[in-house]
Amino acid sequence: MFLIIKIIVSAVLIGIVTEIARKYPEAGGIIAALPLVSLLSLFWLSVQGATPKYLSQFAVGVLWGFPATAVLLVIVVLSLKASFSFMLSFIFGICGWGGCLLLQKVTVYGTYGGSGTGPYVPFT
């Protein structure tokens, strides 16, 4: 039952943001750039009894993904401005996102294949 409540609340928030974006694209973009998914996830994890340490690790993971997400968005914007289709722009962005995450991992661990997904202790 709790899972259904989480899905409904989250879906309603995403639906509201999408409707705002349909009428006001820039305002919708600014609202979408808010860390809604991160905050919702932190909220639901907290409600489900996650410890402050666990929530902190999750937040660090969000920060770890931020540069890659920025790269994804820059690539999508530039691709769309260059008149590529949305789907191709999206694929380019996903590839850039993955490449950025790989670069972060190689930079932190020195070689590909280090343990964990970021510069923090993996979830236990």
N, C-alpha and C positions, 0 to 999 in steps of 0.2 A: 504493500500500500504506500509506504514511504517513497519508494522508487517512482511510483505513478505521480505523486505530489511533486517530486523534484522535476520530473519530465514536464509536467503541465506548467509549473511556475517558470521554468527555464524557457520553454517554448513560447509562452506568452510574452516574456521579455524580448526574445528574439523577434517575434512577430511585430511588436510595437516598434522596435528599432527599424525593421524593414519598411514598415508603413511610413515612418517619418522620413526615411531615406528616399522613398518613392516621390514624396512631395518636395522635400528639401534635401537634395543629394549631399551638399556640403555639411549641413547640420547632422544628417544621418551618419556621415562618415566620421564626424567628430564624436558622436555618441557611440558608434561602433568601435572607435579606437579606445574608448574607456575599457578598462580591464573587466568587462562584465563576466566573461567566462571564468576568469581567475577569481574574481570576487565571489561569484556564485559557488565555485568549487570550494573555496576556503570556507564559505558559510556552511555549505552542506557537510563538508568534512568535520567542521566544528560541531555542528548539530549532532553528527553521528559519533561524537566522542573522541575525535582525533586529539592527540596531545599537542601542546604548543610546539614541541620539538618537531613533530611530524608536519605541522602546519608551516613551520619555518623552512623545513626541507622542501616542501611543496613550493613555497614562495621563491626559494632560490632556484628551483627548477624553472619556474616561470621567467625569472630574470635571465636564466641561461638561454631560454628560447627567444627572448626579445630581439637580439640582433638579427637572428635568422629570419624572424617574422618581418622586421624592417626591410631586409634584403628582398624577401618575397614581394612585399608591397611595392618597392621601388621598381623591381623588374616588371611587375604587372602594369604599373602606371606607364613606364617607358614603352613597353610593348604595345599597349593599347594606343598610346599617342603615335606610335609608328605604324598604326593601322593593322596590326595583327589581330586575328579574331580573339574573342574572349578566351575560348578554350585553349588556343595555342599560348596566349599570354599567361594563362593559369598554369599550364604545363611548364613553361619557362620559369615561372615564379617558384613552383614546387621544386624544380631542379636546383634553382639558386638557393632555396631554403635548405635543401638537403646538403648541398655543397658547403654552405656556411656552417651547418652543424658539424659536418665532417672536419672542416677546417678548425673549428673550435676544439674538437676532440683531439685532433693531431697536435694543435698548439699546446693544449694543456698536458697531454700525456706524452708528447714527444714522438710517438709513433701511433699509427692506427692500430686499434685492437686493445687499448687500455681498458681497464675495468670501469664499470659505471657509465653514466651518461653525462656527467658534468663534474665540476670541481667541488663536489660535496659528497657526503656519505650517502650511498643509495638507500632507498626506503627499506626498512626492515619489517 
